[in-house]
């Protein structure tokens, strides 16, 4: 399959899907049946050695989050970097569980490890801090980054039952299949760990994040906050405390004029505390699958822009 | 003067100030008295030819906005680019009056023309769109970008007089010396033109922006909006309309849950409408002179990062 546009040409050389019973297809090389996805990634990199050597091989990783250890995504990322491929992932696991280790692997291999889709879909949280804020030290952050709990809290303010609101989010494909990832705060904790690792130089996992989720028992708090002109939100926080980084996820009652208080449904936001610019907030007014897909595309473009094209494609790229 | 840090070493080779009676100092070359600032810029570039040729000369422009024609800033920028210098400016004029022309000059000269400080101080509005949103088409924007009018509108909601609130902002050094630049919407119109030119590919000036300012007569509208649970804000807008770009500045009554409605005092925000990411808002929670200074620094770092150092400084830079 060939795709052109955005100043690059892309060719898919292999796909591994769990749904397809671990049967993998490497285009141009026939079908294969590697023992594991990691073995398949190694094989695909080895078979396309010229592209790997030229920095023109990219693994795009979209497995779902495993909250125990961030696997198998972490292993996939390591296999790809070791094989000479860049990595783009929408999975929070790698940055939440093994950010500094994977960044060191990527630096050694002169390859990129990008994951813009891990937090707030394609809204450029990591890109912003990496590319657009030179010389700014981020000293802390707080945000609302989980849509399911955000929706449920608003529904409970209005008297709806916890279970009904959750079931609706599952039916709409927004909640995780395993509801505990959302309501127990694990998804938010994984995003918090990723943010703390990247923005604050922490080296933590989601299990180091202090974590309070929401449940039916949270309903009275949500109603009470609203009655007092406030809003109850599941807030994530990270901050430096001396040489340590403290991170937590918990319902907080926010003043009505807080930029986080006004987020409804799938609106997310992140407030960065900085040394030179005071606070900057970035607000996502709509999220979903298209935005996650964009995140993968934007990371791919970031890689393509920094990669010299293969000789043959240079000639073709110039055609009008 | 030498400055080191942020991965670069900087040396000031000349300063031109209006306050100092047009007496210019070029370090290492004694004093000079060029006929005009533009002539001085040309002279400074010619005297430091090696740095100019190596792309290591930068002019930092901080004159105040002239709303008639964007001068003398536009002339300064052209003189610097013609002399081989990069340009960093906090002045809105060049991007508001001559963006596409100056970008073409910069491209021809292989030099950068950067102006992050022109809108929302150092909050990376232009950097965000340029570096962090690859493949996203910005289709429109709206925002609150003038602190003085924002403060006055809130004060009038609370029953204070227009003149008192304006005088306070002037005393605090936040309002422009010429109050009409703020209250007649000229500052906002210049920012709107710059945003439209950069984000929407327009080729307009502040005089093409439909413009309604605020005055004592706006007070009842502000009070009325607040009584209805809404907020009156001076909103800037830009959008594509077929092949044209329409841009305007006007007081608007905003619903209370609008991200722009909640901005107080020196808080500014910009909402970008995009094709792939729906709406993204970037909110500045505190602004001032330090933030404008940061904008100049961030642009300087952007240039330094892309510039190979002179041979002598390469050796020095490696010392621990």
Interface residues (C-beta under 8 A of the other chain):
Chain A: X6 X121 X122 X123 X124 X127 X128 X131 X132 X133 X134 X135 X136 X257 X259 X262 X264 X271 X276 X277 X278 X279 X280 X281 X282 X283 X284 X285 X286 X287 X290 X291 X294 X297 X298 X301 X302 X305
Chain B: X6 X121 X122 X123 X124 X127 X128 X131 X132 X133 X134 X135 X136 X257 X259 X262 X264 X271 X276 X277 X278 X279 X280 X281 X282 X283 X284 X285 X286 X287 X290 X291 X294 X297 X298 X301 X302 X305
